[in-house]
């Protein structure tokens, strides 16, 4: 079985796959001090609760936090007796190479999104990924990642507003019943929710105009279902797109990389 690990700045998501079928997914906070032993105790306990066999044979990792990769490598070596593939490293092949400025290394999560989006929807896609940052990933007709946009994430904006304005409370993001708030919490929720709706609509419209061809817009990440409540914002919402992309990249390496080099 395959274990995919998507390590972001805020959360790390583990997902177990049996072929193309996902068996279970778990989320934990990203902590670079967490040891391989702690990862294993946490993960093996959840797998037993879910009834998933502890039979991991392969692991692939996408990490935007380099310091956590060492302990994840130790986890794989010590408990699963395998060497993980790490997206973005030279030994991890991509189905299609990114086409960006020379010397630029796109984030591994963006490469995984491109692979997952192309496998599910074909090319000419915009992936809107809600994480610590809100990323817009542009996937060309052949599946190549060709660039995008990085905007501040929703929760990051809320936290900055709370810290920068002493009189404003920290609030949870939700869709307000009306645009015009009649108290402070409603005003903040309206500003954040409808502000990000405007940001997504505006940026995707400009991407489409610049790209010059019809494009499919895919929402992913923890807050994608919330913002999908706005009409016609996304063509599809795919909660597991990054993890699916990791599975696609692993399968490509299994066929074209790992076996040839072994």
C-alpha positions in Angstrom: 0.0 0.0 0.0 1.0 3.6 -0.7 1.3 6.3 2.0 1.1 9.9 0.6 2.2 12.7 2.8 1.3 16.4 2.0 3.2 18.6 4.4 2.1 22.2 4.4 3.1 25.2 6.5 0.0 24.7 8.8 -1.1 21.1 8.5 0.2 17.8 7.3 -2.1 15.3 5.6 -1.5 11.5 5.5 -3.4 9.3 3.1 -3.3 5.5 2.6 -4.0 4.2 -0.9 -4.6 0.7 -2.2 -4.0 1.1 -5.9 -6.2 4.0 -7.0 -8.5 3.7 -4.0 -8.0 5.9 -1.0 -8.6 3.9 2.2 -8.2 6.7 4.8 -7.0 10.2 5.3 -5.8 12.0 8.5 -4.7 15.5 9.2 -2.3 16.8 11.9 -0.6 20.1 12.6 2.9 20.6 11.0 5.6 20.5 13.7 9.2 20.2 12.7 10.1 18.9 16.2 7.9 15.8 15.9 10.0 12.7 15.8 9.7 9.6 13.6 8.6 7.6 16.6 5.8 10.1 17.4 4.6 10.0 13.8 4.5 6.2 13.9 2.6 6.0 17.2 0.0 8.6 16.0 -0.4 7.1 12.5 -0.4 3.4 13.5 -3.1 4.1 16.2 -5.3 5.8 13.7 -4.9 3.1 11.1 -5.9 0.4 13.7 -9.0 2.5 14.6 -9.9 2.8 11.0 -9.3 -0.9 10.3 -6.5 -0.2 7.8 -3.7 -2.8 7.7 -0.3 -1.5 8.6 1.2 -2.7 5.4 2.9 0.4 3.9 5.3 -0.6 1.1 5.8 2.8 -0.6 5.8 6.5 0.5 5.8 9.7 -1.4 6.2 13.1 0.3 5.4 16.7 -0.8 6.7 19.2 1.7 6.8 23.0 1.7 8.6 22.8 5.1 12.0 21.3 4.5 12.8 20.7 8.2 10.1 18.1 8.6 11.4 15.9 5.7 14.3 14.4 7.7 12.0 12.9 10.4 9.6 11.7 7.7 12.4 9.9 6.0 13.4 8.3 9.3 9.8 7.2 9.7 9.8 5.4 6.3 13.2 3.8 6.9 12.6 2.7 10.5 9.0 1.5 10.3 8.2 0.9 6.7 11.6 -0.3 5.4 11.4 1.9 2.3 13.0 5.0 0.9 10.4 7.7 0.2 10.1 9.7 -3.0 10.2 13.4 -2.3 8.6 15.6 -4.9 11.0 18.3 -6.1 14.1 16.1 -5.6 16.1 15.1 -8.7 15.3 11.4 -8.2 11.6 12.0 -8.2 10.5 12.2 -11.9 7.4 14.2 -13.0 5.0 13.1 -15.7 5.5 16.5 -17.4 8.3 19.0 -16.5 7.1 22.4 -15.4 7.7 25.3 -17.8 8.7 28.3 -15.6 11.7 30.7 -15.5 15.1 29.1 -15.5 16.3 28.3 -12.0 12.9 28.4 -10.5 11.7 25.4 -8.5 7.9 25.4 -8.1 6.5 24.2 -4.8 6.0 20.4 -4.6 2.4 20.9 -3.7 1.9 22.9 -6.9 3.5 20.1 -8.9 1.3 17.5 -7.3 -1.8 19.7 -8.0 -0.8 19.8 -11.7 -0.4 16.1 -11.9 -3.7 15.4 -10.1 -5.6 17.9 -12.1 -4.3 16.7 -15.4 -5.1 13.1 -14.6 -8.7 13.9 -13.6 -9.6 16.8 -15.9 -7.0 17.0 -18.7 -5.2 20.3 -19.4 -6.1 24.0 -19.5 -6.9 24.0 -15.8 -6.7 26.5 -12.9 -6.4 25.0 -9.5 -7.3 27.2 -6.6 -5.7 25.7 -3.5 -6.7 27.1 -0.1 -3.8 26.6 2.4 -1.6 28.9 4.4 -1.4 30.8 1.2 -4.1 30.8 -1.5 -2.4 29.5 -4.6 -3.6 29.6 -8.2 -1.9 26.9 -10.2 -2.1 27.0 -14.0 -1.9 23.6 -15.8 -1.3 23.6 -19.6 -2.9 21.4 -22.2 -0.2 18.8 -21.8 -0.2 18.7 -18.0 2.7 21.0 -17.4 2.6 23.4 -14.5 3.2 26.8 -16.2 2.9 29.3 -13.4 0.3 30.9 -11.2 -0.5 33.3 -8.4 0.2 33.3 -4.7 -2.1 35.3 -2.4 -2.3 35.5 1.4 -4.3 32.6 2.9 -7.7 33.2 4.5 -6.7 32.2 8.0 -3.4 34.1 7.7 -5.4 37.3 6.8 -7.7 36.8 9.7 -4.8 36.4 12.1 -3.0 39.4 10.7 -6.2 41.5 11.1 -6.6 40.4 14.7 -3.0 41.0 15.6 -2.7 44.4 13.8 -5.9 45.9 15.1 -6.2 45.6 18.9 -9.9 46.3 19.0 -10.9 43.6 16.5 -11.5 40.0 17.8 -10.4 36.8 16.2 -13.3 35.2 14.4 -14.0 32.0 12.5 -14.5 32.2 8.8 -18.0 31.4 7.6 -20.4 32.6 5.0 -22.4 35.5 6.5 -26.2 35.7 6.0 -25.9 39.2 4.6 -23.2 41.4 3.2 -23.8 44.4 5.5 -22.8 43.3 9.0 -24.5 44.9 12.0 -21.8 43.9 14.5 -18.1 43.6 14.5 -17.9 39.8 14.0 -20.4 39.9 11.0 -18.4 42.8 9.5 -15.2 40.9 9.6 -16.8 37.6 8.3 -18.4 39.5 5.4 -15.2 41.3 4.5 -13.1 38.1 4.5 -15.7 35.8 2.8 -16.9 38.2 0.1 -13.4 39.7 -0.2 -11.9 36.4 -1.1 -14.8 35.6 -3.4 -13.9 38.8 -5.3 -10.2 37.9 -5.2 -10.8 34.5 -6.6 -13.3 35.7 -9.3 -11.0 38.6 -10.3 -7.8 36.5 -10.5 -9.3 33.6 -12.3 -10.9 36.0 -14.8 -7.5 37.6 -15.5 -5.8 34.2 -15.8 -8.4 33.1 -18.4 -8.1 36.3 -20.3 -4.3 36.1 -20.4 -4.3 32.4 -21.2 -6.6 32.9 -24.1 -8.4 29.6 -24.0 -11.4 28.1 -22.1 -10.2 26.8 -18.7 -11.6 24.6 -16.0 -11.4 26.0 -12.4 -10.9 23.5 -9.6 -11.1 24.3 -5.9 -9.1 22.3 -3.4 -7.9 22.6 0.2 -9.6 22.8 3.5 -11.7 25.9 2.8 -12.7 25.1 -0.8 -16.2 23.7 0.1 -17.0 26.9 2.1 -16.1 29.2 -0.8 -17.9 26.9 -3.3 -21.1 28.1 -1.7 -20.8 31.1 -3.9 -22.4 30.4 -7.3 -20.2 29.6 -10.3 -16.9 30.1 -8.5 -15.5 26.6 -9.3 -16.4 24.1 -11.9 -15.4 21.3 -9.5 -14.3 20.9 -5.9 -11.7 18.2 -5.2 -10.8 17.8 -1.6 -8.0 15.2 -2.2 -6.5 16.7 -5.4 -2.9 17.2 -4.0 -2.9 13.7 -2.5 -4.2 12.2 -5.7 -1.5 14.1 -7.6 1.1 12.5 -5.3 -0.4 9.0 -6.2 -0.1 9.9 -9.9 3.5 11.0 -9.5 4.4 7.8 -7.6 2.8 5.6 -10.2 4.7 7.4 -12.9 8.0 6.8 -11.0 7.1 3.2 -10.4 6.7 2.7 -14.1 9.4 5.0 -15.5 11.9 5.7 -12.8 12.2 3.4 -9.8 12.1 0.1 -11.7 14.5 1.3 -14.4 17.1 2.5 -11.9 16.8 -0.6 -9.7 
